[in-house]
Amino acid sequence: MTLPKTALLLRIYLGEAEHDGPHPLFETLVLKARDMGVSGATVLRGPLGFGHSGKLHSAKILDLSHNLPMVLEIVDVRPKVEAYLEAVRDLLVSTLVTVETVRVLQYGQTRHELDL
């Protein structure tokens, strides 16, 4: 699979404690992306953050949170990102979702010219 020079970056911000039934929500979201043939998905776990509630979530030893911030990132073409968002819409209850246009320089062995 290759990606064109211009693609979309989807970010879903969620908490580590969020679940889809017995499964962590981030796991359900990644598996759905794989099932739908998305180019790839990465989950990043943050050591510190806060969301709409303003409550601080920290990985400090004395203040160990069970709901650390997480970000799921997906880069793909617009139709795939839109189809994925539609498929997971009902799972995204207390999340922040952003989409932005990005320039793809390399994906796997495919390299694009660097236009500065």
Secondary structure, 3 states (H helix, E strand, C coil): CCCCCEEEEEEEEEECCCEECCEEHHHHHHHHHHHCCCCCCEEEECCEEECCCCCEEECCHHHCCCCCEEEEEEEECHHHHHHHHHHHHHHCCCCEEEEEEEECCEECCEECCCCC
